[in-house]
Amino acid sequence: MDTPRLDDRDIAILATLSREGRIAKTDLAARVNLSPTPCWERMKKLEKAGYIKGYRAEIDLVSLGPHVQVFVTVELDSHRAESFQIFERIIGGMEEITSCWAIGGGYDYLLLVVARDVASFQELMDGLLESRAGMRRYYSYIVTKPVKTEPPASALLHP
């Protein structure tokens, strides 16, 4: 499918939605200096072209109760394509692993894990080490305080 070329208003729509996905359509239209119907049509065009994958709520984890967030770098035993596929399939089914990135450099993956406590995190990692996931080693970094968590699209949309 051909992706449409983005103009300034499309970029403004995407930037606003990346920060405030639940904004009322009339408020969005006013912010990007369009009337509601053309704004709605542009949104639909952006969705159809794949620029907008979905709308989500940002959940305040603190209000849900005690938890720990941990970044984990992972090195696999083997660097065969099958090893990467097995690892990705196994962690894909683990809800505590909220994000996973394949990375270049000294490690193979960077994970973000959210667990109830450090003991739950360690149980998860012990299970991964004992599974067929193929982890050689991992290093964990506990988040002590979130400093900045901005949707990544904003940086790409503003020159």
C-alpha positions in Angstrom: 0.0 0.0 0.0 1.3 3.5 -0.8 1.7 5.6 2.2 0.5 9.2 1.7 3.0 12.0 2.1 2.5 13.8 5.4 1.9 17.5 5.4 2.1 19.9 8.5 -1.5 19.2 9.5 -1.0 15.4 9.4 2.1 15.8 11.5 0.3 18.0 14.0 -2.5 15.4 14.2 0.0 12.6 14.9 1.9 14.6 17.4 -1.2 15.6 19.3 -2.6 12.0 19.3 0.8 10.6 20.5 0.5 12.8 23.6 -3.2 12.8 24.1 -4.8 9.8 22.4 -8.2 10.4 24.1 -8.6 14.0 23.0 -12.0 14.9 21.7 -12.2 15.1 17.9 -13.5 18.7 18.0 -10.6 19.7 20.3 -8.1 17.9 18.0 -9.6 19.8 15.0 -9.2 23.1 16.8 -5.6 22.4 17.8 -4.6 21.6 14.2 -6.6 24.5 12.8 -9.2 22.3 10.8 -12.9 21.9 11.0 -14.0 18.6 12.6 -15.0 16.7 9.4 -11.7 17.3 7.5 -9.8 16.5 10.7 -11.7 13.2 11.1 -11.1 12.3 7.4 -7.4 12.9 7.9 -7.4 10.7 11.0 -9.1 7.9 9.1 -6.5 8.3 6.2 -3.7 8.1 8.7 -5.2 5.0 10.4 -5.7 3.3 7.0 -2.1 4.1 5.9 -0.8 2.5 9.1 0.6 5.6 10.8 -1.8 5.1 13.7 -1.7 1.6 15.0 -4.1 2.1 17.9 -5.2 4.1 20.9 -4.2 3.2 24.4 -4.5 4.4 28.0 -1.4 5.2 29.9 -1.8 3.4 33.2 -0.4 4.8 36.5 1.3 1.7 37.8 1.9 3.2 41.3 -1.9 3.5 41.8 -2.3 -0.2 41.0 0.0 -1.2 43.9 3.5 -2.1 44.7 5.6 -3.1 41.8 9.1 -3.1 40.4 10.2 -2.2 36.8 13.4 -3.7 35.6 15.4 -3.3 32.4 17.2 -6.5 31.4 20.0 -7.0 28.9 20.1 -10.5 27.5 22.8 -12.5 25.7 21.8 -15.7 24.0 23.8 -18.9 23.9 23.6 -19.1 20.2 23.2 -16.6 17.4 21.5 -18.8 14.9 18.2 -17.5 13.5 16.3 -20.4 15.1 17.7 -19.3 18.6 16.4 -15.8 18.1 13.0 -17.1 17.0 12.7 -19.5 20.0 13.6 -16.7 22.5 11.2 -14.3 20.9 8.3 -16.8 20.9 8.9 -17.7 24.5 9.0 -14.2 25.8 6.1 -13.1 23.6 3.8 -15.1 25.9 5.1 -13.6 29.1 2.9 -10.7 30.2 5.4 -9.5 32.8 7.8 -8.7 29.9 6.1 -5.5 28.7 8.6 -4.6 26.0 11.4 -6.3 24.1 13.9 -4.9 21.7 16.5 -6.8 19.6 19.6 -4.6 19.9 23.1 -4.4 18.3 26.3 -4.3 20.3 27.3 -6.4 23.2 23.8 -7.8 24.0 21.1 -9.4 21.9 17.9 -8.0 23.6 16.8 -5.3 26.0 13.7 -6.2 28.0 11.4 -4.2 30.2 9.9 -6.3 33.0 7.1 -5.2 35.4 6.7 -7.5 38.4 5.1 -7.3 41.8 8.4 -7.3 43.6 12.1 -8.3 43.2 11.3 -11.9 44.3 8.7 -12.2 41.5 11.2 -10.8 39.0 13.8 -13.3 40.1 11.4 -16.1 39.8 10.6 -15.0 36.2 14.3 -14.8 35.3 15.1 -18.2 36.9 12.3 -19.7 34.8 13.7 -18.2 31.7 17.1 -19.5 32.4 15.7 -23.0 32.9 13.5 -22.9 29.8 14.5 -23.5 26.2 14.8 -19.7 25.7 18.5 -20.1 25.2 19.7 -17.3 27.5 23.4 -17.4 28.3 23.4 -14.5 30.8 21.4 -11.4 31.7 22.0 -8.2 33.6 19.2 -6.4 35.4 18.8 -2.7 36.1 16.0 -1.8 38.6 14.2 1.4 37.8 14.4 3.7 40.9 12.5 6.6 39.5 11.0 7.4 36.1 12.5 10.6 34.9 11.0 11.0 31.4 8.6 8.7 29.6 7.5 10.6 26.4 5.8 8.8 23.5 8.6 8.3 21.0 6.6 9.7 18.0 6.8 13.3 19.2 10.6 13.4 18.7 10.2 12.2 15.1 7.4 14.5 14.2 8.9 17.8 15.3 11.8 18.9 13.2 
